[in-house]
């Protein structure tokens, strides 16, 4: 018996307007004077697909903004007159108007926080606004500038502290160096043109991501891909490059992966990379392959790489590439510059005790409960490597601890103690022992300038052997 299906199977119906959004909700928040100027430039450039907001304590600066949403913060504290170059005032101003900020951020999927660090409002308010956006579930990217050297140590110190605070509130941060801007532009470049170069970094980043998310591609990328690469990744390198003519793919890729204005200007070692290649119908597979290969060669060999390709008839004759690189291995130099300490790469001795002639030694401490005066960060950060043995008396110096086959670092504080002892014991005798008497040891390696030393190589085993012989002779 065959069933008579008089009723049609139910059909799923979708209301496109209520169930789908085109792309992602991206907002750019310019904070303080520098952030507001950057937003104005992006609006003038005709960037689409994003919503612009500005937040400031200075009501006059807000009145000059072209942004659709203007947020006056800290009216009770500053009376609309600015933060007076005091980051604490900027921070309090943002906290005062938390509800207004949250309302303007709305349900943003991605928020760019842009500010000039070193002043009051941008430095103090940026971390507060970034944390509010992150708590609301947005992917938050900071794009900030650091001061020129001629702006003074105090302003640079404020900027360093502000950057540290911001890093704890965003997923990734891009730092643009104004000092590098000064070194990059020609001598007679007008100041407005020079600063527009720094604004271009933000402009290209915002436009590149907006196009990447909102424009359908031949090999498509979406906001989920961007989140995968940028969420909780720390330092980011973002760049765009456009080129035409011969080798245009390689040239565009090279421009995209290096910017002379960025504090971290190379994607070398990145472990998470997203790039989007846009070209006209004349773009070839070979050009895509060459550009992709150049980008991949600069990354970590095990990097997670996501890429997309978009065909755009407007770019006939040209190729445009956007690159986002994140998840870099710890860079000790950058960490030191930011006032941070490395937890992944730890030295067993203070840097002024190192000798480049001998390798690092992994040894347990001879006194497990004792701390070296310079080793605070090492113990607090629970390093993988333990403190190596330190020399305390001549009796501790033996071929069993340090040999030619296992050279170690020289503790210069112990070295100075031995020199003083030798000079004291030999002062009444015919043999006077001084640092110049020791083979391979130059007095230039004595600590200078509060412990800093030049990078001299010391033949440690030979020195210790000589020191032992001198000491034994004096005891006879």
Secondary structure per residue as TSV (DSSP state, phi and psi in degrees):
chain	resnum	aa	ss	phi	psi
A	1	X	-	360.0	123.0
A	2	X	-	-94.3	129.6
A	3	X	-	-72.8	139.6
A	4	X	-	-97.9	106.3
A	5	X	-	-85.3	88.4
A	6	X	-	-76.1	-24.0
A	7	X	S	-98.4	138.9
A	8	X	-	-73.7	150.6
A	9	X	-	-61.3	144.3
A	10	X	-	-62.3	143.0
A	11	X	-	-110.8	139.3
A	12	X	-	-82.3	131.5
A	13	X	-	-120.8	138.7
A	14	X	-	-119.1	135.3
A	15	X	-	-93.7	101.4
A	16	X	H	-56.9	-39.4
A	17	X	H	-65.8	-36.1
A	18	X	H	-91.8	-22.4
A	19	X	H	-105.4	-15.4
A	20	X	-	-128.4	145.0
A	21	X	-	-121.7	143.6
A	22	X	S	-76.1	118.1
A	23	X	S	65.8	-136.6
A	24	X	-	-132.4	158.5
A	25	X	-	-86.7	104.1
A	26	X	E	-109.9	131.1
A	27	X	E	-126.5	142.5
A	28	X	E	-114.8	123.1
A	29	X	E	-112.8	113.4
A	30	X	E	-92.2	123.4
A	31	X	E	-115.1	129.4
A	32	X	H	76.6	-173.6
A	33	X	H	-64.7	-48.1
A	34	X	H	-63.5	-43.0
A	35	X	H	-65.2	-38.6
A	36	X	H	-64.4	-40.0
A	37	X	H	-63.7	-40.3
A	38	X	H	-64.3	-39.5
A	39	X	H	-65.2	-43.2
A	40	X	H	-58.0	-41.0
A	41	X	H	-64.8	-40.1
A	42	X	H	-66.5	-38.8
A	43	X	H	-64.8	-43.4
A	44	X	H	-62.6	-30.9
A	45	X	T	-78.7	-7.0
A	46	X	T	79.1	29.6
A	47	X	-	-64.5	130.2
A	48	X	-	-117.3	167.2
A	49	X	S	84.7	4.4
A	50	X	S	-135.6	161.0
A	51	X	E	-112.9	135.4
A	52	X	E	-105.8	134.8
A	53	X	E	-130.6	151.4
A	54	X	E	-131.7	145.2
A	55	X	E	-131.8	132.3
A	56	X	E	-157.0	153.4
A	57	X	S	-86.3	-19.9
A	58	X	B	-91.2	109.5
A	59	X	H	-68.0	-30.0
A	60	X	H	-66.7	-41.2
A	61	X	H	-63.8	-38.0
A	62	X	H	-63.6	-36.5
A	63	X	H	-66.5	-23.1
A	64	X	T	-89.6	-2.5
A	65	X	-	-81.6	145.0
A	66	X	-	-95.5	2.0
A	67	X	-	-67.1	150.4
A	68	X	S	-74.2	-26.2
A	69	X	E	-122.5	122.0
A	70	X	E	-118.3	127.5
A	71	X	E	-117.7	112.0
A	72	X	E	-85.1	120.9
A	73	X	-	-111.3	146.8
A	74	X	-	69.3	33.1
A	75	X	H	-60.1	-36.3
A	76	X	H	-69.8	-34.4
A	77	X	H	-81.6	-45.8
A	78	X	H	-101.5	-12.4
A	79	X	T	59.9	27.0
A	80	X	T	78.1	13.0
A	81	X	B	-105.2	7.0
A	82	X	-	96.8	173.5
A	83	X	-	-95.6	1.4
A	84	X	T	60.8	34.3
A	85	X	T	60.4	26.8
A	86	X	-	-114.4	106.3
A	87	X	H	-56.0	-33.5
A	88	X	H	-61.3	-37.9
A	89	X	H	-66.5	-42.5
A	90	X	H	-60.6	-41.2
A	91	X	H	-65.0	-46.9
A	92	X	H	-63.2	-35.0
A	93	X	H	-63.6	-42.6
A	94	X	H	-66.9	-39.8
A	95	X	H	-64.0	-36.8
A	96	X	H	-60.7	-34.6
A	97	X	T	-114.2	37.7
A	98	X	H	-56.0	-46.3
A	99	X	H	-61.7	-41.1
A	100	X	H	-64.8	-39.6
A	101	X	H	-65.5	-45.8
A	102	X	H	-60.2	-41.1
A	103	X	H	-62.8	-41.1
A	104	X	H	-72.1	-33.1
A	105	X	H	-67.8	-33.2
A	106	X	T	57.1	-137.8
A	107	X	T	-104.3	48.6
A	108	X	-	-65.9	138.4
A	109	X	S	-82.6	-34.4
A	110	X	E	-141.8	135.3
A	111	X	E	-128.7	124.7
A	112	X	E	-93.4	128.1
A	113	X	E	-108.0	117.0
A	114	X	E	-122.5	137.5
A	115	X	E	-162.0	156.6
A	116	X	E	-95.4	121.2
A	117	X	T	-85.8	148.5
A	118	X	T	117.5	-22.1
A	119	X	S	-93.5	-154.8
A	120	X	S	-96.1	-60.5
A	121	X	H	-68.3	-51.5
A	122	X	H	-60.5	-46.6
A	123	X	H	-66.2	-42.7
A	124	X	H	-83.4	-37.8
A	125	X	H	-86.3	-27.6
A	126	X	H	-56.4	-48.0
A	127	X	H	-61.9	-35.2
A	128	X	H	-66.3	-48.4
A	129	X	H	-66.9	-37.8
A	130	X	H	-62.3	-42.5
A	131	X	H	-66.6	-35.2
A	132	X	H	-65.7	-40.6
A	133	X	H	-65.6	-40.4
A	134	X	H	-68.5	-39.7
A	135	X	H	-63.4	-27.9
A	136	X	T	-80.0	-3.5
A	137	X	T	99.5	5.2
A	138	X	-	-80.2	153.8
A	139	X	E	-80.2	121.2
A	140	X	E	-114.6	125.7
A	141	X	E	-122.0	124.4
A	142	X	E	-94.8	133.9
A	143	X	E	-127.6	108.0
A	144	X	E	-131.6	157.7
A	145	X	E	-109.6	150.3
A	146	X	E	-109.5	153.6
A	147	X	-	-70.9	163.3
A	148	X	-	-70.5	157.3
A	149	X	G	-63.7	-36.4
A	150	X	G	-70.1	-7.4
A	151	X	G	-77.9	-7.3
A	152	X	-	100.6	156.5
A	153	X	H	-65.6	-37.5
A	154	X	H	-62.2	-45.6
A	155	X	H	-65.9	-38.8
A	156	X	H	-66.6	-36.5
A	157	X	H	-66.0	-41.7
A	158	X	H	-59.4	-41.7
A	159	X	H	-64.3	-42.0
A	160	X	H	-62.7	-43.5
A	161	X	H	-66.6	-40.7
A	162	X	H	-63.5	-38.4
A	163	X	H	-66.2	-41.4
A	164	X	H	-60.5	-43.8
A	165	X	H	-64.4	-40.6
A	166	X	H	-66.9	-38.5
A	167	X	H	-59.5	-29.1
A	168	X	T	-79.6	-4.8
A	169	X	T	-118.6	-4.7
A	170	X	S	-120.9	166.4
A	171	X	S	-78.9	-45.2
A	172	X	E	-142.3	158.2
A	173	X	E	-138.1	137.7
A	174	X	E	-113.8	125.9
A	175	X	E	-111.6	124.8
A	176	X	E	-106.8	125.2
A	177	X	E	-92.4	116.5
A	178	X	H	-66.2	-30.3
A	179	X	H	-65.9	-38.6
A	180	X	H	-67.5	-32.8
A	181	X	H	-59.8	-43.0
A	182	X	H	-61.2	-37.8
A	183	X	H	-78.4	-19.3
A	184	X	H	-87.4	-41.5
A	185	X	S	-78.9	157.7
A	186	X	-	-67.9	158.9
A	187	X	T	-58.4	-40.9
A	188	X	T	-99.5	20.6
A	189	X	-	-68.3	128.8
A	190	X	-	-58.8	146.1
A	191	X	H	-62.2	-36.1
A	192	X	H	-64.7	-38.9
A	193	X	H	-68.8	-36.9
A	194	X	H	-64.4	-47.0
A	195	X	H	-68.8	-24.9
A	196	X	H	-66.9	-25.3
A	197	X	H	-64.8	-40.9
A	198	X	H	-67.0	-40.7
A	199	X	H	-63.2	-30.5
A	200	X	H	-62.8	-30.6
A	201	X	H	-61.6	-47.2
A	202	X	H	-66.1	-44.9
A	203	X	H	-56.8	-48.0
A	204	X	H	-65.4	-37.8
A	205	X	H	-65.2	-47.4
A	206	X	H	-66.0	-47.4
A	207	X	H	-64.1	-41.2
A	208	X	H	-62.0	-45.2
A	209	X	H	-70.6	-38.8
A	210	X	H	-60.6	-46.5
A	211	X	H	-65.2	-40.0
A	212	X	H	-61.2	-41.3
A	213	X	H	-81.4	-41.2
A	214	X	H	-93.6	-18.3
A	215	X	S	-96.2	124.7
A	216	X	-	-65.1	141.2
A	217	X	-	-119.2	162.0
A	218	X	S	-63.1	-45.0
A	219	X	B	-114.1	107.0
A	220	X	-	-85.5	143.5
A	221	X	-	-119.6	151.7
A	222	X	-	-137.9	-176.6
A	223	X	H	-62.8	-32.3
A	224	X	H	-61.0	-36.3
A	225	X	H	-66.3	-41.9
A	226	X	H	-62.7	-43.6
A	227	X	H	-62.7	-40.3
A	228	X	H	-57.8	-41.0
A	229	X	H	-81.4	-31.5
A	230	X	H	-106.9	-18.5
A	231	X	T	-67.3	125.5
A	232	X	T	55.0	43.4
A	233	X	-	-111.1	-4.6
A	234	X	E	79.0	-125.5
A	235	X	E	-69.9	137.5
A	236	X	-	-127.8	147.3
A	237	X	E	-114.7	122.5
A	238	X	E	-127.6	131.9
A	239	X	E	-152.1	157.8
A	240	X	E	-129.8	145.4
A	241	X	E	-141.4	140.3
A	242	X	E	-132.6	134.1
A	243	X	E	-147.4	158.1
A	244	X	E	-136.3	170.0
A	245	X	S	83.2	-159.6
A	246	X	T	-67.0	141.2
A	247	X	T	58.1	32.0
A	248	X	H	-64.4	-34.1
A	249	X	H	-64.3	-46.7
A	250	X	H	-65.4	-42.8
A	251	X	H	-64.5	-41.7
A	252	X	H	-65.2	-39.9
A	253	X	H	-65.0	-41.6
A	254	X	H	-63.7	-41.0
A	255	X	H	-62.6	-39.7
A	256	X	H	-69.4	-32.5
A	257	X	T	-92.8	2.4
A	258	X	-	-145.5	129.5
A	259	X	-	-131.3	124.3
A	260	X	T	-66.4	-11.8
A	261	X	T	-93.7	-14.4
A	262	X	B	-80.1	144.0
A	263	X	S	-61.4	-43.2
A	264	X	S	-106.5	100.9
A	265	X	-	-100.3	18.3
A	266	X	-	-141.5	143.7
A	267	X	-	-92.8	8.6
A	268	X	T	-53.9	128.0
A	269	X	T	85.9	0.0
A	270	X	-	-61.0	138.1
A	271	X	S	-106.1	1.5
A	272	X	E	-145.8	119.7
A	273	X	E	-138.9	134.9
A	274	X	E	-125.4	132.5
A	275	X	E	-141.2	148.1
A	276	X	E	-126.2	127.1
A	277	X	E	-109.3	122.0
A	278	X	E	-118.9	131.1
A	279	X	E	-155.4	171.3
A	280	X	-	-80.4	-177.8
A	281	X	T	-60.8	-17.3
A	282	X	T	-86.1	-1.9
A	283	X	-	-68.4	134.1
A	284	X	-	-104.0	162.9
A	285	X	H	-63.8	-35.8
A	286	X	H	-62.4	-40.0
A	287	X	H	-66.3	-40.3
A	288	X	H	-62.9	-43.6
A	289	X	H	-63.8	-43.3
A	290	X	H	-64.2	-43.0
A	291	X	H	-66.1	-44.7
A	292	X	H	-63.7	-39.1
A	293	X	H	-64.8	-40.7
A	294	X	H	-62.5	-42.7
A	295	X	H	-67.0	-44.4
A	296	X	H	-66.6	-33.3
A	297	X	H	-63.8	-27.7
A	298	X	H	-83.4	-13.6
A	299	X	S	-89.0	170.0
A	300	X	-	-61.5	144.1
A	301	X	T	-63.4	-22.6
A	302	X	T	-106.6	22.1
A	303	X	-	-65.1	146.5
A	304	X	E	-83.4	118.6
A	305	X	E	-121.0	127.9
A	306	X	E	-122.6	129.9
A	307	X	E	-137.6	156.7
A	308	X	E	-139.0	163.5
A	309	X	E	-136.3	131.9
A	310	X	E	-124.9	135.1
A	311	X	E	-100.2	125.2
A	312	X	-	-134.9	114.8
A	313	X	G	-60.6	-26.0
A	314	X	G	-65.7	-20.8
A	315	X	G	-99.7	20.7
A	316	X	T	-56.7	126.1
A	317	X	T	94.4	-10.3
A	318	X	E	-132.6	162.3
A	319	X	E	-131.6	133.7
A	320	X	E	-120.4	134.9
A	321	X	E	-129.7	132.1
A	322	X	E	-112.3	130.8
A	323	X	E	-125.0	133.5
A	324	X	E	-122.8	118.8
A	325	X	E	-123.2	132.3
A	326	X	E	-142.1	-172.9
A	327	X	-	56.7	60.7
A	328	X	-	-86.3	149.2
A	329	X	-	-63.4	158.0
A	330	X	-	-56.7	129.0
A	331	X	-	-107.8	103.8
A	332	X	H	-60.2	-35.8
A	333	X	H	-65.4	-43.7
A	334	X	H	-68.0	-38.5
A	335	X	H	-62.5	-41.0
A	336	X	H	-64.7	-38.9
A	337	X	H	-64.2	-36.0
A	338	X	T	-84.1	-0.2
A	339	X	T	78.8	19.1
A	340	X	-	-105.5	165.3
A	341	X	-	-118.9	141.4
A	342	X	-	-77.9	138.6
A	343	X	S	-110.7	-7.8
A	344	X	S	-101.5	-29.2
A	345	X	S	-123.6	110.2
A	346	X	-	-123.2	131.8
A	347	X	-	-84.0	147.9
A	348	X	S	-82.7	-17.0
A	349	X	S	-132.5	157.4
A	350	X	-	-54.3	149.0
A	351	X	G	-60.8	-30.5
A	352	X	G	-75.3	0.4
A	353	X	G	-107.4	5.2
A	354	X	-	-85.5	148.8
A	355	X	-	-124.1	121.4
A	356	X	T	-69.3	-7.3
A	357	X	T	-78.9	-19.6
A	358	X	S	-126.5	146.0
A	359	X	-	-74.9	165.0
A	360	X	-	-67.7	142.8
A	361	X	-	-115.1	129.8
A	362	X	-	-94.3	102.3
A	363	X	-	-137.8	147.4
A	364	X	-	-70.2	155.0
A	365	X	-	-68.8	140.7
A	366	X	S	-71.1	-23.4
A	367	X	S	-127.7	88.1
A	368	X	T	-54.8	-33.7
A	369	X	T	-87.7	-2.6
A	370	X	-	-95.8	145.3
A	371	X	-	-115.2	135.3
A	372	X	-	-74.1	142.2
A	373	X	T	-59.2	-24.2
A	374	X	T	-98.6	5.5
A	375	X	-	-105.0	21.5
A	376	X	H	-55.7	-51.2
A	377	X	H	-67.1	-31.3
A	378	X	H	-65.4	-44.6
A	379	X	H	-76.1	-36.4
A	380	X	H	-66.8	-34.4
A	381	X	T	-88.0	4.4
A	382	X	T	49.3	64.8
A	383	X	-	-67.8	161.1
A	384	X	S	-71.6	-33.9
A	385	X	S	-92.4	143.2
A	386	X	-	-93.9	163.6
A	387	X	-	-67.2	136.3
A	388	X	-	-81.0	165.6
A	389	X	-	-61.6	144.5
A	390	X	-	-114.4	145.8
A	391	X	-	-89.4	129.1
A	392	X	-	-113.5	-44.7
A	393	X	S	-132.2	161.9
A	394	X	G	-57.7	-29.3
A	395	X	G	-66.4	-22.9
A	396	X	G	-80.9	-13.1
A	397	X	-	-89.7	110.3
A	398	X	-	-147.2	165.3
A	399	X	T	-68.0	-15.8
A	400	X	T	-72.8	-31.7
A	401	X	T	-91.1	-40.5
A	402	X	S	-129.5	120.6
A	403	X	B	-128.4	172.2
A	404	X	T	-66.4	-23.6
A	405	X	T	-84.8	-17.4
A	406	X	B	-137.4	70.5
A	407	X	-	-67.1	148.9
A	408	X	-	-127.3	176.3
A	409	X	-	-76.2	147.7
A	410	X	-	-95.3	126.6
A	411	X	-	-84.0	104.7
A	412	X	H	-68.4	-25.3
A	413	X	H	-65.2	-43.6
A	414	X	H	-64.2	-38.5
A	415	X	H	-58.3	-45.1
A	416	X	H	-63.5	-37.1
A	417	X	H	-61.3	-42.8
A	418	X	H	-65.6	-40.1
A	419	X	H	-62.3	-43.2
A	420	X	H	-63.5	-40.2
A	421	X	H	-64.9	-43.6
A	422	X	H	-63.2	-43.6
A	423	X	H	-64.0	-39.0
A	424	X	H	-66.3	-48.4
A	425	X	H	-70.3	-24.8
A	426	X	H	-98.9	-0.1
A	427	X	T	-63.2	-30.9
A	428	X	T	-91.9	-8.7
A	429	X	S	-97.4	-177.7
A	430	X	S	-82.4	-24.0
A	431	X	-	-98.0	117.7
A	432	X	-	-102.6	119.3
A	433	X	-	-97.4	122.1
A	434	X	-	-130.4	165.6
A	435	X	G	-56.6	-30.1
A	436	X	G	-67.3	-19.3
A	437	X	G	-75.4	-15.6
A	438	X	S	-88.3	131.7
A	439	X	T	-65.4	139.8
A	440	X	T	71.7	-5.1
A	441	X	-	-107.0	124.5
A	442	X	-	-107.8	138.9
A	443	X	G	-63.8	-14.2
A	444	X	G	-67.7	-13.6
A	445	X	G	-87.8	-0.9
A	446	X	S	-63.8	142.9
A	447	X	-	-57.8	137.7
A	448	X	B	-128.6	162.6
A	449	X	T	47.9	59.0
A	450	X	T	61.4	42.2
A	451	X	T	100.4	-11.0
A	452	X	B	-77.0	145.3
A	453	X	-	-133.1	153.6
A	454	X	-	-71.0	167.3
A	455	X	-	-86.4	62.4
A	456	X	-	-82.1	146.7
A	457	X	-	-92.3	135.3
A	458	X	-	-122.1	129.1
A	459	X	-	-80.7	88.6
A	460	X	H	-62.4	-48.4
A	461	X	H	-58.5	-42.5
A	462	X	H	-64.5	-40.5
A	463	X	H	-61.9	-47.9
A	464	X	H	-63.9	-37.4
A	465	X	H	-62.1	-45.7
A	466	X	H	-62.5	-42.8
A	467	X	H	-61.2	-42.6
A	468	X	H	-61.9	-44.3
A	469	X	H	-62.3	-44.6
A	470	X	H	-61.0	-44.5
A	471	X	H	-65.2	-43.9
A	472	X	H	-61.6	-39.9
A	473	X	H	-63.5	-38.2
A	474	X	H	-70.7	-28.3
A	475	X	H	-79.1	-18.2
A	476	X	-	-72.5	360.0
